[in-house]
């Protein structure tokens, strides 16, 4: 399924990331299981081994290169889907404590089986971000929240920033076609500040990471319900 270990290692090396054989084996199991499970549950449109390696695994791990994620950090992946970016990050950074949140239980079931197969620990939450963002057990308790989603950054920030403790960060993986400066007002209202706007190339394909630092607590007014967030973005 995946290209061989030498190809994968050389690819990761090109981006100054050291890929061990043990990591590669976990990625191999991940890719095989993803494609097999995808036949019954829609998890990804990418099913070619090389594309999975680049666009799912390498792209996820690059967060560690471009963002300063503390050792033993707690990280919540909001709307994690098939586990990107948090599960590849956990493979690369076993010290991280990851929580996987998704509103579709079929995806959570996939992730539970996957994590058992590749022998990594995680917390799994089946639910909506706007509900758990108000839950005192999860609200403002994480060092890092992350999301890889197509929604505008102002919308994602309302879903994700409530999870982040003061001094923590929200990492948003975006394309190049969005003007993320337009989200700065919403970010400020939610207690954050746009710290970094990182543009990079993934095998000649443009990518962007927005890093938002949490500088003050989020008002208890937020997050609103999903309909309000999408109809009237901050």
Buried (B, 14 or more C-beta within 10 A) or exposed (E): BBBEBEEBBEBBEEBEBEBEEEBBBBBBBBBBBBBEBBEEEEBBEBBEBBEBBBBBBBBBBBBBEBBEBBEEBBBBBBBBBBBBBBBBBBBBBEEBBBBBBBBBEBBBBBBEEBBEEBEBEBEBBBBBBBBBBBEEEBBBBBBBBBBBBEBBBBBBBBBBBBBBBEEBBBBBBBEEEBEBEEBBEBBBBBBBEBBBEBEBEEBEEEBBBBBBBBEEEBEEEBBBEBEEBEEEBB
